Amino acid sequence: MTTQFIATAPKLSKLHLSSVGMVTKCFPILQPALSASRNLQLLDLSCNKIEPADAVVLFHALTGSKVQTLLLADNKVGNAGRREY
């Protein structure tokens, strides 16, 4: 239900999901909504538990999206996740 809202909300341009304990199993659920969203320009995922492999899934989900700002501070992405992108 939440992912459907994200994908179809006409005025949703910023989504703040910082400090929500985002882990690997969250990305398959969130990915379709991010890919389908037409207006989302800022995605804040800072202060979660995102690891390099999660970042790769996230980057693929954002391909073709309108997200211009992705905040990943205080995660576990590290250089390995950055290189994958």
N, C-alpha and C positions, 0 to 999 in steps of 0.2 A: 504494500500500500504506500509506504513512504517513498519507495523508488519510483512508483508511478507518478506521485505528486512532483517529485524532482524533475522527472522527464517532461511533464506537461504543464508545469506552473508557468504561465506566460510572463510574469513579472519577476521571477526569481533570478536575480543577477549575482547574488552573493550567498555563499553557503559556508557557514562556520561550523565545522565539526572538530574543533580543537579540544583536546583533553577528554575525549570520549572513549578512550581505550580501544581504538581501531586496531584490529589485528588481521592476520592473513585471511581468515574465513569471512571477513566483511566485504572484501573486494569483489568476489563473484556476485554478490548481492547488489552492490553499488554500481558495478560496471555498466549494466544496461541503461541505467538512469543517466549516468554521466555521458554516455555516448549519444543518447537521444535528446538530451537537454539542448534547447535552441538559444537560451538567453543567459545561461550561467557564465559569468566572466571572471569571478573570483572564487577559488576553492581553498579554504583554510583547513588543513589537516595537521596543523602543528600540535606538538605535545601528545603524540600518540605512540604506538609501538610499531610503526611502519618500517619494515626491513627491505633490503635490496630487492628481493624477489617480488615483494608487494609493490614496490615502486615501478617495476617493469610492467606489471598488470595494470597499474594505475595509468602509466604513460600511454599504454595501448588504448585504454578506455577513453582517454582524452583526445586521441587522434580524431581530427575532424570536428571537435567541439569548438565552442567559442571561448573557452577558458583562456584568459590572458595572464592571470596571476594565480600561481600555485604556491601556497605556503606550506613548507614541510619542516620548519624549524623544530628542534628537539625531538627528532625521530632517530631511527637506527638505519637510515638509508645509506649513509656513508658514501665513500668514493665508488664502491662497486655498483651501487644503484645508479649513481650519476653517470657512470661510464656506459651502462646498459642503455640509457636514454640517448 
